[in-house]
């Protein structure tokens, strides 16, 4: 390294290390400021007020020369910095969009799981209520909607008369007659009960 280069580095180091006063061309002053960093387009100053970057275009000619300001290098640096910032902002925007999408999916999944849990709890409650009702009906020999054929037999025994038909929609309908009335099933489950008035019902043919 030649003596000239060494002299420039020494002078630059001295200018950076020592506190100094700077005044922009529009009159703004930075008193007792320390140059923290020199960049192609400006200098970073540390003062009692904090850290500030002052661009060479804001500083007098002698300060520009002191720090070897090159307009072309400054423009290239500014362009690269802007591109870097734009790229960073774009990456952050993408990351934020992905985070929002993930958060939305997690929220949707959570709501779906909660809905499933609520439905399961409701179904368990319905099953428990049905089981209790059927148990009581069997205990007292009665038949209620929702009972199966096997549960009806356990409650009231086998029917006197059995009929089976199929409706227009293809549903199988069973009709069981007990002395007290008719019990209707769809797909093996009691859907309706018709009591017989005074024990008389023309549909119940007396056994031969």
Order of alpha helices (4+ residues) and beta strands (2+ residues): alpha-beta-beta-beta-beta-alpha-alpha-alpha-beta-beta-beta-beta
